[in-house]
Amino acid sequence: MSEARRLKALEDENARLKKLLAESMLNEAALRDLLGKNVWSAPSLQGSWANGREQSA
């Protein structure tokens, strides 16, 4: 394989790996954001949970 083809192949692989890393970092950030939210603090969920509990008690 010529040096030019080898360099092109390495550059292509590098670009692909950079894209994968960026996507992975975005996914991690989204998951951290989602996990960091307290779903029970949402008024609509809080009210429906409390109402359901009061009815069954």
N, C-alpha and C positions, 0 to 999 in steps of 0.2 A: 504494500500500500504506500503510495507516495506521501510525503510529508504534508502536502496541501490537503489531500483527502483525509488524512488522519486528524489534522487540525480542524477541518470542517466537521468531522464526526464528533470530535471532543467539544467543539462549540455548540453543536446541536444538542448533545447530551447535557451539557452545562445549562443551556436554556430550558430544557425539559425539566431538569432537576430543580432549577430556580422556581419554575412555575408550580411544581409539586409542593415545594417548601412554602411558597406564598399561600397556596390553597390550604395547606395544613395549618398554617398560622391563623388564617381567617376562620377556619373551623374551630380551632382551639379558642380563639377570642369569642366566637359566638357561643360556644358551650359554656365558657366561664361567665359570660354575661347572663345567659339563661339560668345557670345554676346559682348565680349570685342574687337573683330576684326572689323575693318572698311572695309566692303566689297567694298565700293566705292573707296578704295585706290588701289584695284587690277587693274593693267593696262588694262587687257583684258575687264573687266567690265566697267571701266572708259571710255575707247575708244569707246566701242559699245554704251554706253549711250550718249556720246557727239556726235557721228556720227548720231545717230537716232534723236537727238534733232536738230542738224543743218539741217537735211533733212526736218524736219517738219516745220521749221521756215521760 
